[in-house]
Amino acid sequence: MIKSELVGKIAGMNPHLYQRDVENIVNAILDEIVDALSRGDRVELRGFGAFSVKSRPARVGRNPRTGEHVPVDGKVVPFFKTGKEMRVRLNKDDLEAGASA
């Protein structure tokens, strides 16, 4: 699902809201998550998951084409850990299949 599909689905579930207002709300939520992560904060959405950042140290990589060693700068990358409710819902079919076997 892409952002425009998400906006369309939310707007369809809430016919009293204009689609442009729903789009502004979705953009505001996503922008706030990005802003919090850029400040180094953690964002937790109960039942959904938690966004955080992790630091990757500088290292020596390898160019796969030439085999040459290449320095790779350290960087900060986003990290997402699913919440318990999401894990349960995603694995519900596996749990039901295991119970019937």
C-alpha positions in Angstrom: 0.0 0.0 0.0 1.3 3.4 -0.9 0.5 6.7 0.9 -2.2 7.8 -1.7 -4.0 4.4 -1.2 -3.9 4.9 2.6 -5.3 8.4 2.3 -8.0 7.1 -0.1 -8.9 4.2 2.3 -9.1 6.5 5.3 -11.2 9.1 3.4 -13.5 6.3 2.3 -14.0 5.1 5.9 -14.7 8.7 6.9 -17.0 10.3 4.3 -17.6 13.4 6.4 -13.9 14.4 5.9 -12.5 15.8 2.7 -9.7 13.8 1.1 -7.3 16.8 1.1 -7.9 17.1 4.9 -7.1 13.4 5.4 -4.0 13.8 3.2 -2.9 16.7 5.4 -3.5 14.6 8.6 -1.5 11.7 7.2 1.3 14.0 6.1 1.4 15.7 9.5 1.7 12.3 11.3 4.4 11.1 9.1 6.3 14.4 9.2 6.2 14.4 13.0 7.6 10.8 13.1 10.4 11.9 10.8 11.1 15.0 12.9 11.2 13.0 16.1 13.6 10.5 14.6 15.8 13.2 13.3 16.0 14.6 16.9 17.1 11.1 18.0 13.7 10.5 19.8 11.9 7.2 19.8 8.3 7.0 18.5 6.0 4.4 19.9 2.6 3.6 18.6 1.0 1.1 21.0 -0.2 -2.0 19.2 1.6 -1.0 16.0 5.3 -0.7 16.8 8.1 1.6 17.7 10.4 3.6 15.5 13.9 4.4 16.6 17.3 5.2 15.1 20.5 3.1 15.3 24.0 4.2 14.6 26.1 2.2 12.2 29.9 2.8 12.7 32.3 3.5 9.9 33.7 0.4 8.3 35.7 -0.8 5.4 33.5 -2.2 2.6 34.3 -4.0 -0.6 33.4 -3.0 -4.2 31.7 -6.2 -5.5 32.7 -5.5 -9.1 36.4 -4.9 -8.5 37.0 -6.4 -5.0 38.7 -3.1 -4.0 38.4 -2.1 -0.4 36.3 1.1 0.1 35.8 3.2 3.2 32.2 3.5 4.2 31.2 6.4 6.5 29.3 5.9 9.7 25.6 6.7 9.5 22.3 6.7 11.4 19.5 4.5 10.1 15.8 4.2 11.0 14.7 1.0 12.8 11.2 -0.3 13.3 10.2 -3.0 15.8 6.6 -4.3 15.5 4.3 -4.2 18.5 2.8 -7.3 20.1 -0.6 -6.8 18.7 0.7 -6.5 15.1 2.8 -9.7 15.5 -0.2 -11.6 16.9 -2.4 -10.4 14.0 0.3 -11.2 11.4 0.9 -14.7 12.8 -2.8 -15.6 13.5 -3.0 -17.9 10.5 0.2 -19.7 11.6 -1.2 -20.2 15.1 -4.5 -21.6 13.9 -2.8 -23.9 11.4 -0.5 -25.2 14.2 -3.5 -25.9 16.5 -5.3 -27.9 13.9 -2.3 -30.1 12.9 
